Amino acid sequence: MSSLYQDLYIRRLEDDDIGSVMELMQLIVSLLPSSDYYAMDDSGYFREHIRNMGELYGAFADTQLVAVTVLGFPGPGPRNLAREYGVPEWELLRVAALEGSAVHPSARGKGLQRLFVELRERRAAEYGCLHLYSTVHPDNEASRRNLELSGYEWKFSRLMYGGLPRHCYAKRLNGHL
């Protein structure tokens, strides 16, 4: 899957892109007001999502990766936060997670966060998912606002990812939860 969006080329990422993903993520995390805003993952996390657990998409300005987003399929195991907000066990295989998005400062203000939400929702629906969730740092107003404007509802808050505070937002694809 690939497409043009404004002056950016959007495509699904592959193993060969992981080095560029890591460089972009490290840069973006270094520019955040607090490193608590984003739980930085290693290359193995991205590789596992590309191969087995989901999909990664990137936005490119010419050949430069300027934004990345992750769609995850947590399965029925303990990583699936959907059971914490009431999704029944028999629907856990129909849950997808908006695992994260990051946009280089040069590409901000183009609506990429919302475009990425729409892209991941569409892909999740194509896989037959009914439920989506995402976690966000309580002080990350831009990400919270984008989720809320996309119809996601706050479900709970707790410490995650090694003790970092997070809100969990969720949405049912064929209506509200």
C-alpha positions in Angstrom: 0.0 0.0 0.0 1.4 3.4 -1.0 -0.1 6.8 -1.7 0.6 10.5 -2.0 -0.5 12.9 0.7 0.2 16.5 0.1 3.9 16.5 -0.8 4.7 13.2 1.1 4.8 9.6 -0.1 3.2 7.2 2.3 4.0 3.5 2.2 4.2 0.3 4.3 7.6 -0.1 5.8 9.8 -3.2 5.6 12.8 -4.7 7.4 15.2 -2.5 5.3 13.5 0.6 6.7 14.2 -0.2 10.4 17.5 1.8 10.5 15.7 4.9 9.3 12.9 4.3 11.7 15.3 4.1 14.7 17.1 7.3 13.6 13.9 9.2 13.3 12.5 7.9 16.6 15.7 8.8 18.5 15.6 12.3 17.0 12.0 12.9 17.8 12.2 11.5 21.4 15.2 13.8 22.0 13.1 16.8 21.0 10.1 16.0 23.3 9.5 18.2 26.4 9.9 14.9 28.4 11.2 11.5 27.5 8.2 10.1 29.4 6.0 11.1 26.4 7.2 8.3 24.3 8.2 4.8 25.3 11.1 4.2 23.0 11.3 0.8 21.5 14.2 -1.1 20.0 14.7 -2.4 16.5 13.5 -5.8 17.5 10.1 -4.3 18.4 9.7 -2.7 15.0 11.0 -5.9 13.2 8.5 -8.0 15.1 5.7 -5.7 14.1 6.7 -5.8 10.4 7.0 -9.5 10.4 4.4 -10.9 12.8 2.5 -8.5 15.0 1.3 -5.7 12.8 2.3 -3.1 10.3 4.4 0.0 10.1 3.9 2.9 7.7 6.1 5.8 6.9 5.8 9.2 5.3 8.7 10.2 3.1 9.7 13.7 1.8 11.7 12.6 -1.3 13.8 9.7 0.2 13.8 11.0 3.8 11.6 9.3 6.3 9.8 12.1 8.2 7.0 10.2 10.0 6.2 6.7 11.2 3.2 5.0 12.6 2.6 1.5 14.0 -0.5 -0.7 14.0 -0.3 -3.7 16.3 -2.3 -6.8 16.7 -1.9 -7.8 20.4 -3.7 -11.1 20.2 -5.5 -12.6 23.3 -2.4 -12.5 25.6 -1.6 -10.1 28.5 -0.4 -7.3 26.2 -4.0 -6.8 25.0 -5.3 -3.9 27.1 -8.8 -4.2 25.7 -9.9 -6.6 28.4 -9.3 -3.8 30.9 -12.1 -1.8 29.4 -14.6 -4.6 28.9 -13.9 -6.2 25.6 -15.0 -9.9 26.1 -12.4 -12.6 25.7 -14.0 -14.0 22.5 -13.4 -10.6 20.8 -9.7 -10.1 21.8 -8.5 -11.5 18.5 -10.5 -8.7 16.8 -8.5 -5.9 18.6 -5.9 -3.7 17.1 -3.7 -1.2 18.9 -2.6 2.2 17.5 0.9 1.6 18.9 2.4 5.0 18.2 3.2 7.7 15.7 6.0 10.1 15.4 6.4 13.1 13.1 9.6 15.0 12.4 9.2 18.8 13.1 9.6 19.5 9.4 6.5 17.5 8.6 4.3 18.7 11.5 1.1 20.7 10.8 0.2 18.6 7.7 -2.4 16.4 9.5 -0.3 13.3 9.5 -1.3 12.2 13.0 -5.0 12.1 12.0 -4.2 10.6 8.6 -2.3 7.8 10.4 -5.2 7.2 12.7 -7.5 6.9 9.6 -5.0 4.6 7.8 -4.6 2.3 10.8 -8.4 2.2 11.4 -8.9 1.2 7.7 -6.3 -1.5 7.9 -7.7 -2.9 11.1 -11.2 -3.0 9.6 -9.7 -4.9 6.6 -8.4 -7.5 9.1 -11.8 -7.8 10.7 -11.0 -5.9 13.8 -13.9 -4.4 15.9 -11.9 -2.6 18.6 -9.0 -0.2 18.6 -7.1 1.3 21.5 -4.2 3.6 22.0 -2.2 4.8 25.0 -0.9 8.3 25.4 1.0 10.3 28.1 -1.5 12.5 30.0 0.5 15.6 29.1 0.7 14.9 25.4 -2.1 17.2 24.5 -1.7 17.0 20.7 -1.9 13.2 20.7 -4.9 13.2 23.1 -6.7 15.8 21.0 -6.1 13.8 17.8 -7.5 10.7 19.4 -10.5 12.5 20.8 -11.2 14.2 17.4 -11.1 10.8 15.8 -13.8 9.5 18.1 -11.7 7.7 20.7 -12.9 7.7 24.3 -10.8 7.7 27.5 -11.2 4.4 29.3 -8.6 4.3 32.1 -5.3 5.6 33.3 -2.4 3.7 34.9 1.3 3.3 34.9 2.7 1.3 31.9 6.0 0.8 30.0 8.2 0.7 33.0 6.3 3.1 35.3 5.2 5.8 32.8 1.8 7.3 33.2 -0.6 6.6 30.4 -4.2 7.2 29.4 -5.9 4.4 27.4 -8.3 5.6 24.7 -10.5 3.2 22.7 -13.0 3.1 19.9 -15.3 0.5 18.4 -15.0 0.5 14.7 -18.8 0.0 14.1 -19.8 2.5 16.8 -18.8 3.6 20.3 -17.9 1.2 23.0 
